[in-house]
Amino acid sequence: MVEAAREGRQRAVIVVAAFTGLRASELRGLRRDDIDFKRQMIHVRQRADRYCQIGNPKSEAGERAVPVGPIVVNTLRDWCLRSSTDHLLFATRSGKPDNHTNLVRRILHPVQVAAKVVTKDGKPKYPGLHSLRHFYASWLINRKQDGGLELPLKEVQARLGHATLAMTADTYGHLFPRVDHTAEMAEAERALFAT
């Protein structure tokens, strides 16, 4: 999808959503001042709600610093040079927060069609931006040999801005690698009963 996204706003929205795990409301409230290019961090300090009103993140944990890699930094640097807005990164032409539905219909869905990430009937496979948040969470959790970051649960919680560790575990616990403890348990039993 990243390769299928057109340079500029379309690519910036897809890259930031996929490689930061920001909620759609946080993405829509993201300001230029929230990007620390030098330290490669995005600071989540506000969000745009469904009525396009700017407010605080969902919870105290929602206010956070998200480390980003070169693809995000370079994409945002390019978008900032192209963009005429000097406040919100993904604003409308009038400088107001864009509507969630507009981002989905004008960016996410066309990119999926261009990338052939579609259902059997040719419709976009993923209905909303939250799908990219799930991708990001999976990427954080997956094993390094599978292309993931293999981060511990607490770090995943912090990067996603979940209010509780339980929320992260309940939503993504099934993705953490499972270990077969059979041999370990057998050895422990042998050691316990060896006399």
FENUR-V247971 format. One record per residue. PSI is psi in whole degrees, -180 to 180 (NA if undefined). OMEGA is omega as a letter, one per 40 degrees, with the letter a starting at -180 (none if undefined). D_CENTER is the distance of its C-alpha to the mean C-alpha in Angstrom with 2 decimals. Layout:
PSI;OMEGA;D_CENTER
PSI;OMEGA;D_CENTER
This chain:
-37;i;14.24
-45;a;13.57
-30;a;17.31
-19;a;18.28
137;i;16.66
148;i;19.39
150;i;19.47
-142;a;18.73
-45;a;16.74
-48;i;15.65
-40;a;14.26
-44;i;12.69
-47;a;10.76
-47;a;9.62
-47;a;8.92
-44;a;7.09
-42;a;4.85
-31;a;4.71
15;i;5.11
-22;a;3.79
15;i;1.33
142;i;4.58
156;i;7.02
-39;i;9.17
-36;i;11.84
-40;i;10.24
-44;a;9.41
-22;i;13.01
3;a;14.42
132;i;13.19
159;i;16.45
-39;a;17.78
-13;a;19.06
-5;a;15.67
124;i;15.14
93;a;17.17
-38;a;17.84
-47;a;20.38
-2;a;18.44
59;i;15.17
147;i;13.26
128;i;11.46
123;i;13.14
112;a;11.97
-15;a;15.47
172;i;15.68
163;i;14.45
119;a;16.29
-176;a;17.50
-20;i;18.71
10;a;21.87
29;i;20.18
134;i;21.46
134;i;19.83
-172;a;19.68
159;i;18.27
168;a;14.91
-37;a;15.32
174;i;16.77
-38;i;17.95
-21;i;15.13
-26;i;12.71
114;a;14.35
170;i;12.95
126;a;12.57
118;i;9.53
142;a;11.13
158;a;10.35
-179;a;12.54
-35;a;15.19
-39;i;13.55
-47;a;11.27
-49;a;14.40
-39;i;16.75
-43;i;14.98
-37;i;14.78
-45;i;18.33
-45;a;19.51
-39;i;18.08
-34;i;19.70
-33;a;22.93
-30;a;22.96
144;i;21.93
-15;i;24.76
140;i;22.85
14;i;23.24
-89;i;21.30
137;a;18.19
-38;a;16.13
54;a;15.69
168;i;18.97
176;i;21.73
-27;i;24.86
0;i;26.36
5;i;23.60
160;i;22.34
135;i;18.80
153;i;18.21
141;i;18.34
-45;a;15.41
-38;i;17.79
-43;i;18.55
-39;a;15.07
-51;a;15.00
-33;a;18.64
-18;a;18.95
-64;a;15.84
-50;a;13.78
-48;i;17.03
-36;i;19.12
-41;i;16.72
-42;i;16.71
-45;i;20.49
-35;a;20.93
-2;a;19.06
34;i;21.06
78;a;18.18
165;i;20.52
178;a;22.58
-31;a;26.27
12;i;27.31
7;i;25.08
155;i;22.64
135;a;18.84
-39;a;17.57
126;a;14.41
-29;a;15.39
175;a;12.42
-22;i;9.00
-25;i;8.13
-36;i;8.75
-30;i;5.81
-41;i;3.88
-40;i;7.01
-47;a;7.00
-46;i;4.54
-43;i;6.83
-41;i;9.65
-40;i;9.36
-37;a;9.64
-39;a;12.50
151;a;14.36
151;a;17.56
-39;a;18.07
-14;i;20.71
11;i;18.33
6;a;15.98
-177;i;13.61
-16;i;13.56
48;a;15.51
152;i;14.53
159;a;16.56
-43;a;15.57
-39;i;16.08
-38;i;13.71
-45;i;10.87
-47;a;12.01
-44;a;12.11
-33;i;8.68
-17;i;7.32
28;i;10.37
143;a;12.33
-32;a;15.97
155;i;17.47
-36;i;17.28
-38;i;18.85
-43;i;16.02
-45;a;13.66
-42;a;16.66
-37;a;17.65
-41;a;14.42
4;a;13.55
-33;a;16.95
-15;a;18.16
-18;a;15.86
140;a;17.43
140;i;20.34
145;i;23.69
137;i;26.79
112;a;30.26
9;a;32.44
-52;a;35.69
-40;i;37.36
-44;i;36.32
-41;i;37.78
-43;i;40.92
-41;i;41.51
-40;i;41.08
-44;i;43.60
-44;a;46.03
-37;a;45.86
-41;a;46.36
3;i;49.41
124;i;50.96
NA;none;54.23
